[in-house]
Amino acid sequence: MTTRTFGRTSIALPDLADGYLSNVTSLESGRGTVQDFNYADAGLRDLDLAHAHLITGRITSPRASYVRMDEVRVDSVEFDGCDLGDLQWADGKLSRVVFKNCKIMGGTFNDLTLDNVLFDNCKLDYSTFERIRAAGPAAFTHCVLTESTFTGCDLTNAVFND
């Protein structure tokens, strides 16, 4: 199991091997679950997911001007180089998730549970975090959080580094 450590806090990261990830063209599924996937380089006007479960995958470089995630659960997924404009994510759980080199300017995160979540080198300017609970370790490292707000959050298990 791969981990990143910040002081006394260790975060378990997704263990992704490219050999078993299947390329997909959509994060939607008739059953609501997308598993063992690689979703890359999508240029979208909007991305709207509701009641979905993303399990074991990599999301690389999507660009969307409007993103809505409602009751979306994410387990063992890496978001890399994402540009998720006007992200609105509510009522979900993220477990063993990494956001690296992502641009989420003005994003809104509401009623989310974080467990082993890493935001690494992300631009989160003007974002709003409301009622976020770090049930397990979470870290924001090398992130820009200019004028971002945290309201009613329990970040007892969170680390802010650089």
Contacts in CASP RR format, 6 or more apart in sequence:
PFRMAT RR
TARGET T0000
AUTHOR 0000-0000-0000
METHOD contacts of the structure
MODEL  1
MTTRTFGRTSIALPDLADGYLSNVTSLESGRGTVQDFNYADAGLRDLDLA
HAHLITGRITSPRASYVRMDEVRVDSVEFDGCDLGDLQWADGKLSRVVFK
NCKIMGGTFNDLTLDNVLFDNCKLDYSTFERIRAAGPAAFTHCVLTESTF
TGCDLTNAVFND
1 12 0 8 1.000
1 13 0 8 1.000
1 15 0 8 1.000
2 12 0 8 1.000
2 13 0 8 1.000
2 14 0 8 1.000
2 15 0 8 1.000
3 10 0 8 1.000
3 11 0 8 1.000
3 12 0 8 1.000
3 13 0 8 1.000
4 10 0 8 1.000
4 11 0 8 1.000
4 13 0 8 1.000
4 118 0 8 1.000
4 139 0 8 1.000
5 11 0 8 1.000
6 139 0 8 1.000
6 141 0 8 1.000
6 159 0 8 1.000
6 161 0 8 1.000
7 159 0 8 1.000
9 137 0 8 1.000
9 139 0 8 1.000
9 157 0 8 1.000
9 159 0 8 1.000
10 137 0 8 1.000
11 116 0 8 1.000
11 117 0 8 1.000
11 118 0 8 1.000
11 137 0 8 1.000
11 138 0 8 1.000
11 139 0 8 1.000
12 96 0 8 1.000
12 116 0 8 1.000
13 78 0 8 1.000
13 96 0 8 1.000
13 98 0 8 1.000
13 116 0 8 1.000
13 118 0 8 1.000
14 56 0 8 1.000
14 57 0 8 1.000
14 76 0 8 1.000
14 77 0 8 1.000
14 78 0 8 1.000
14 96 0 8 1.000
14 97 0 8 1.000
14 98 0 8 1.000
15 76 0 8 1.000
16 56 0 8 1.000
16 57 0 8 1.000
16 58 0 8 1.000
16 76 0 8 1.000
16 78 0 8 1.000
18 38 0 8 1.000
20 36 0 8 1.000
21 36 0 8 1.000
21 37 0 8 1.000
21 38 0 8 1.000
21 56 0 8 1.000
21 57 0 8 1.000
21 58 0 8 1.000
22 36 0 8 1.000
22 37 0 8 1.000
22 38 0 8 1.000
23 37 0 8 1.000
23 38 0 8 1.000
23 39 0 8 1.000
23 40 0 8 1.000
24 34 0 8 1.000
24 37 0 8 1.000
24 38 0 8 1.000
24 39 0 8 1.000
25 39 0 8 1.000
25 42 0 8 1.000
26 39 0 8 1.000
27 34 0 8 1.000
27 37 0 8 1.000
27 39 0 8 1.000
27 47 0 8 1.000
27 49 0 8 1.000
27 52 0 8 1.000
27 54 0 8 1.000
27 59 0 8 1.000
28 34 0 8 1.000
28 49 0 8 1.000
28 52 0 8 1.000
29 52 0 8 1.000
32 51 0 8 1.000
32 52 0 8 1.000
32 53 0 8 1.000
33 52 0 8 1.000
33 53 0 8 1.000
33 54 0 8 1.000
33 55 0 8 1.000
34 52 0 8 1.000
34 53 0 8 1.000
34 54 0 8 1.000
34 55 0 8 1.000
35 54 0 8 1.000
35 55 0 8 1.000
35 56 0 8 1.000
35 57 0 8 1.000
36 55 0 8 1.000
36 56 0 8 1.000
36 57 0 8 1.000
37 54 0 8 1.000
37 56 0 8 1.000
37 57 0 8 1.000
37 58 0 8 1.000
38 57 0 8 1.000
38 58 0 8 1.000
38 60 0 8 1.000
39 57 0 8 1.000
39 58 0 8 1.000
39 59 0 8 1.000
39 60 0 8 1.000
39 62 0 8 1.000
40 58 0 8 1.000
40 59 0 8 1.000
40 60 0 8 1.000
40 61 0 8 1.000
40 62 0 8 1.000
41 60 0 8 1.000
41 61 0 8 1.000
41 62 0 8 1.000
42 61 0 8 1.000
42 62 0 8 1.000
42 63 0 8 1.000
42 64 0 8 1.000
43 62 0 8 1.000
43 63 0 8 1.000
43 64 0 8 1.000
44 62 0 8 1.000
44 63 0 8 1.000
44 64 0 8 1.000
45 64 0 8 1.000
45 65 0 8 1.000
45 66 0 8 1.000
46 64 0 8 1.000
46 65 0 8 1.000
46 66 0 8 1.000
46 67 0 8 1.000
46 68 0 8 1.000
47 62 0 8 1.000
47 64 0 8 1.000
47 66 0 8 1.000
47 67 0 8 1.000
47 68 0 8 1.000
47 84 0 8 1.000
48 66 0 8 1.000
48 67 0 8 1.000
48 68 0 8 1.000
49 68 0 8 1.000
49 69 0 8 1.000
49 70 0 8 1.000
49 72 0 8 1.000
50 68 0 8 1.000
50 69 0 8 1.000
50 70 0 8 1.000
50 71 0 8 1.000
50 72 0 8 1.000
51 70 0 8 1.000
51 71 0 8 1.000
51 72 0 8 1.000
52 69 0 8 1.000
52 71 0 8 1.000
52 72 0 8 1.000
52 73 0 8 1.000
53 72 0 8 1.000
53 73 0 8 1.000
53 74 0 8 1.000
53 75 0 8 1.000
54 72 0 8 1.000
54 73 0 8 1.000
54 74 0 8 1.000
54 75 0 8 1.000
54 77 0 8 1.000
55 75 0 8 1.000
55 76 0 8 1.000
55 77 0 8 1.000
56 75 0 8 1.000
56 76 0 8 1.000
56 77 0 8 1.000
57 76 0 8 1.000
57 77 0 8 1.000
57 78 0 8 1.000
58 77 0 8 1.000
58 78 0 8 1.000
58 80 0 8 1.000
59 77 0 8 1.000
59 78 0 8 1.000
59 79 0 8 1.000
59 80 0 8 1.000
59 82 0 8 1.000
60 80 0 8 1.000
60 81 0 8 1.000
60 82 0 8 1.000
61 80 0 8 1.000
61 81 0 8 1.000
61 82 0 8 1.000
61 83 0 8 1.000
62 82 0 8 1.000
62 83 0 8 1.000
62 84 0 8 1.000
63 82 0 8 1.000
63 83 0 8 1.000
64 83 0 8 1.000
64 84 0 8 1.000
64 85 0 8 1.000
65 85 0 8 1.000
65 86 0 8 1.000
66 85 0 8 1.000
66 86 0 8 1.000
67 84 0 8 1.000
67 85 0 8 1.000
67 86 0 8 1.000
67 87 0 8 1.000
67 88 0 8 1.000
67 89 0 8 1.000
68 87 0 8 1.000
68 88 0 8 1.000
68 89 0 8 1.000
69 87 0 8 1.000
69 88 0 8 1.000
69 89 0 8 1.000
69 90 0 8 1.000
69 92 0 8 1.000
70 89 0 8 1.000
70 90 0 8 1.000
70 91 0 8 1.000
71 90 0 8 1.000
71 91 0 8 1.000
71 92 0 8 1.000
72 89 0 8 1.000
72 92 0 8 1.000
73 92 0 8 1.000
73 93 0 8 1.000
73 94 0 8 1.000
73 95 0 8 1.000
74 93 0 8 1.000
74 94 0 8 1.000
74 95 0 8 1.000
74 97 0 8 1.000
75 95 0 8 1.000
75 96 0 8 1.000
75 97 0 8 1.000
76 95 0 8 1.000
76 96 0 8 1.000
76 97 0 8 1.000
77 96 0 8 1.000
77 97 0 8 1.000
77 98 0 8 1.000
78 97 0 8 1.000
78 98 0 8 1.000
78 100 0 8 1.000
79 97 0 8 1.000
79 98 0 8 1.000
79 99 0 8 1.000
79 100 0 8 1.000
79 102 0 8 1.000
80 98 0 8 1.000
80 100 0 8 1.000
80 101 0 8 1.000
80 102 0 8 1.000
81 100 0 8 1.000
81 101 0 8 1.000
81 102 0 8 1.000
81 103 0 8 1.000
82 99 0 8 1.000
82 102 0 8 1.000
82 103 0 8 1.000
82 104 0 8 1.000
83 102 0 8 1.000
83 103 0 8 1.000
84 102 0 8 1.000
84 103 0 8 1.000
84 104 0 8 1.000
84 107 0 8 1.000
85 103 0 8 1.000
85 104 0 8 1.000
85 105 0 8 1.000
85 106 0 8 1.000
85 107 0 8 1.000
86 106 0 8 1.000
86 107 0 8 1.000
87 104 0 8 1.000
87 106 0 8 1.000
87 107 0 8 1.000
87 108 0 8 1.000
87 109 0 8 1.000
88 107 0 8 1.000
88 108 0 8 1.000
88 110 0 8 1.000
89 107 0 8 1.000
89 108 0 8 1.000
89 109 0 8 1.000
89 110 0 8 1.000
89 112 0 8 1.000
90 108 0 8 1.000
90 109 0 8 1.000
90 110 0 8 1.000
90 111 0 8 1.000
90 112 0 8 1.000
91 110 0 8 1.000
91 111 0 8 1.000
91 112 0 8 1.000
92 111 0 8 1.000
92 112 0 8 1.000
92 113 0 8 1.000
93 112 0 8 1.000
93 113 0 8 1.000
93 115 0 8 1.000
94 112 0 8 1.000
94 113 0 8 1.000
94 114 0 8 1.000
94 115 0 8 1.000
94 117 0 8 1.000
95 115 0 8 1.000
95 116 0 8 1.000
95 117 0 8 1.000
96 115 0 8 1.000
96 116 0 8 1.000
96 117 0 8 1.000
97 114 0 8 1.000
97 116 0 8 1.000
97 117 0 8 1.000
97 118 0 8 1.000
98 117 0 8 1.000
98 118 0 8 1.000
98 120 0 8 1.000
99 117 0 8 1.000
99 118 0 8 1.000
99 119 0 8 1.000
99 120 0 8 1.000
99 122 0 8 1.000
100 118 0 8 1.000
100 120 0 8 1.000
100 121 0 8 1.000
100 122 0 8 1.000
101 120 0 8 1.000
101 121 0 8 1.000
101 122 0 8 1.000
102 119 0 8 1.000
102 122 0 8 1.000
102 123 0 8 1.000
103 122 0 8 1.000
103 123 0 8 1.000
104 122 0 8 1.000
104 123 0 8 1.000
104 124 0 8 1.000
104 127 0 8 1.000
105 123 0 8 1.000
105 124 0 8 1.000
105 125 0 8 1.000
105 126 0 8 1.000
105 127 0 8 1.000
106 124 0 8 1.000
106 125 0 8 1.000
106 126 0 8 1.000
106 127 0 8 1.000
106 128 0 8 1.000
107 124 0 8 1.000
107 126 0 8 1.000
107 127 0 8 1.000
107 128 0 8 1.000
108 127 0 8 1.000
108 128 0 8 1.000
108 130 0 8 1.000
109 127 0 8 1.000
109 128 0 8 1.000
109 129 0 8 1.000
109 130 0 8 1.000
109 132 0 8 1.000
110 128 0 8 1.000
110 130 0 8 1.000
110 131 0 8 1.000
111 130 0 8 1.000
111 131 0 8 1.000
111 132 0 8 1.000
112 131 0 8 1.000
112 132 0 8 1.000
112 133 0 8 1.000
113 132 0 8 1.000
113 133 0 8 1.000
113 135 0 8 1.000
114 132 0 8 1.000
114 133 0 8 1.000
114 134 0 8 1.000
114 135 0 8 1.000
114 136 0 8 1.000
114 138 0 8 1.000
114 158 0 8 1.000
115 134 0 8 1.000
115 135 0 8 1.000
115 136 0 8 1.000
115 137 0 8 1.000
115 138 0 8 1.000
116 136 0 8 1.000
116 137 0 8 1.000
116 138 0 8 1.000
117 134 0 8 1.000
117 137 0 8 1.000
117 138 0 8 1.000
117 139 0 8 1.000
118 138 0 8 1.000
118 139 0 8 1.000
118 141 0 8 1.000
119 138 0 8 1.000
119 139 0 8 1.000
119 140 0 8 1.000
119 141 0 8 1.000
119 143 0 8 1.000
120 139 0 8 1.000
120 141 0 8 1.000
120 142 0 8 1.000
120 143 0 8 1.000
121 141 0 8 1.000
121 142 0 8 1.000
121 143 0 8 1.000
122 140 0 8 1.000
122 143 0 8 1.000
122 144 0 8 1.000
123 143 0 8 1.000
123 144 0 8 1.000
124 140 0 8 1.000
124 143 0 8 1.000
124 144 0 8 1.000
124 145 0 8 1.000
124 148 0 8 1.000
125 144 0 8 1.000
125 145 0 8 1.000
125 146 0 8 1.000
125 147 0 8 1.000
125 148 0 8 1.000
126 146 0 8 1.000
126 147 0 8 1.000
126 148 0 8 1.000
127 145 0 8 1.000
127 148 0 8 1.000
127 149 0 8 1.000
128 148 0 8 1.000
128 149 0 8 1.000
128 151 0 8 1.000
129 148 0 8 1.000
129 149 0 8 1.000
129 150 0 8 1.000
129 151 0 8 1.000
129 153 0 8 1.000
130 151 0 8 1.000
130 152 0 8 1.000
130 153 0 8 1.000
131 151 0 8 1.000
131 152 0 8 1.000
131 153 0 8 1.000
132 150 0 8 1.000
132 152 0 8 1.000
132 153 0 8 1.000
132 154 0 8 1.000
132 155 0 8 1.000
133 153 0 8 1.000
133 154 0 8 1.000
134 154 0 8 1.000
134 155 0 8 1.000
134 156 0 8 1.000
134 157 0 8 1.000
134 158 0 8 1.000
135 157 0 8 1.000
136 157 0 8 1.000
137 157 0 8 1.000
137 158 0 8 1.000
137 159 0 8 1.000
138 155 0 8 1.000
138 157 0 8 1.000
138 158 0 8 1.000
138 159 0 8 1.000
139 158 0 8 1.000
139 159 0 8 1.000
139 160 0 8 1.000
139 161 0 8 1.000
140 158 0 8 1.000
140 159 0 8 1.000
140 160 0 8 1.000
140 161 0 8 1.000
141 159 0 8 1.000
141 160 0 8 1.000
141 161 0 8 1.000
141 162 0 8 1.000
142 161 0 8 1.000
142 162 0 8 1.000
END
